[in-house]
Amino acid sequence: KNDLQRIVREKKISLVRAVALEGEKQHATSNVVEREQIKKVHSRRIFRMLFAVFLLSVLGAAAFFGVYVIMQERSGIPREGSGMSILFSESAYELPLENRSSLEIKRLIAQTRADGGATLGSISRFTPTILQTNPDGTSAEKPLTLQEFLRALGARASPDLLRALSSEFFFGIHTVDENAPFFVIPVLSYERAFAGMLAWEQTMNADLAPAFTPVPDQVLGVNGLPEKRRFEDVVMRNYDVRVLKNDAGTIELYYSFPTRHLLVIGESVYTFTETLSRLRAERKL
């Protein structure tokens, strides 16, 4: 009361005006307090949200890492970094061949087929590698060329055939009715490649087994005597294919030139269909 009387007397304002000014001052003070409280509530809310995001990110990263480790343990083969490939594949792996004989390499591929674990219909790419020492003394895995890989397998393909084919190639396993291995190889000279494949027919089955399903080398002829099992001409998906059948008449090994620039070697007829489909999708056929 004394304060109001002094203000009215000194400032020459009415009592009503003085009360109004005091009310405005108190209201402004309360607004400042409310804003501070709101800021504190917002700060706590933002902190909780950021903490939740951080926690979920850590848990997600841990889950992805766990899946990656499990997949690596199942495959038993180091995963290869992504890179350009002749054919699209759902997964890619390195196939270390250091200090392995041709029989050990083919057994490794057969074991990889048996292990499975891939999704039905998917294709896994395998890049054969050997350990190479760089000029600076460090070691790194070096991808093999087609010619080096076939030599490592002990394949008796002729030098003319190897020169007619590109050094780049795709080797994979298609998960269908079986885990079926196959090659997709660019062709440099169609005439020489075709002649070379005809010559390789004599030993191709034995050269690729047991990586590919082996077929007995002999079959009972029409005269009742054993004779050399031979490739036959068939048409698959409107393409000419040379096939090797087992005693039940099932195709176990085939090769085809879907274009003059591509060679496909495979085991499952479903793989041939899927390979053609993916090549068309990438406009390579």
Order of alpha helices (4+ residues) and beta strands (2+ residues): alpha-alpha-beta-alpha-beta-beta-alpha-alpha-beta-beta-alpha-alpha-beta-beta-beta-beta-beta-beta-alpha
